[in-house]
Amino acid sequence: MADTGDRLGILEQRRIEAAFAKGIFEEMAATIGAEQAKAILTRAVIKLAQEAGAAMAAESPTGPSIAHFDAIQALWTKGDALRIEKIRADETHYEFNVTRCRYSEMYRAMGLAELGAVLSCNRDGAFCEGYDPEMKLTRTQTLMGGASHCDFRYVKRKAG
């Protein structure tokens, strides 16, 4: 597991961002309508997630890898933010289920249940793309969407 030290956990970072995003979203929705505001917010969050993924990959001394991706997971789980059941972690696969998601709980408590997927779940695939274009995420269900768990399945194409 990566040493997260004094680094802000992702849950706390998302709480700060969500409070700000809520105000921006409400103003945009009042001016251009909720559907268009949500589309703009979605595009912005995806772009930011791709940039964050690239920045995290740049922090790895050996470049992006499943091992490093697994190690930085500590930032997302910090403060019991996620409860994870790891299924597989090897050179080309990283698979786990999330059985508790405090991100989802936080968005609901903030009155942002309808935007939770935009602010959080949509980031996952985009982050993966930014981290390593050779790695792909498949997820068929989320706690945010009402499922019993989130099923994260990452596959990295072998180099060469």
HELIX and SHEET records of a PDB file:
HELIX    1   1 ILE A   10  ILE A   32  1                                  23    
HELIX    2   2 ALA A   34  GLU A   59  1                                  26    
HELIX    3   3 ILE A   66  THR A   77  1                                  12    
HELIX    4   4 ARG A  102  ALA A  109  1                                   8    
HELIX    5   5 GLY A  116  GLY A  116  1                                   1    
HELIX    6   6 ALA A  117  CYS A  121  3                                   5    
HELIX    7   7 ASN A  122  TYR A  131  1                                  10    
SHEET    1   A 4 LEU A  82  ALA A  89  0                                        
SHEET    2   A 4 HIS A  93  CYS A 101 -1                                        
SHEET    3   A 4 CYS A 150  LYS A 156 -1                                        
SHEET    4   A 4 MET A 135  THR A 138 -1                                        
END                                                                             
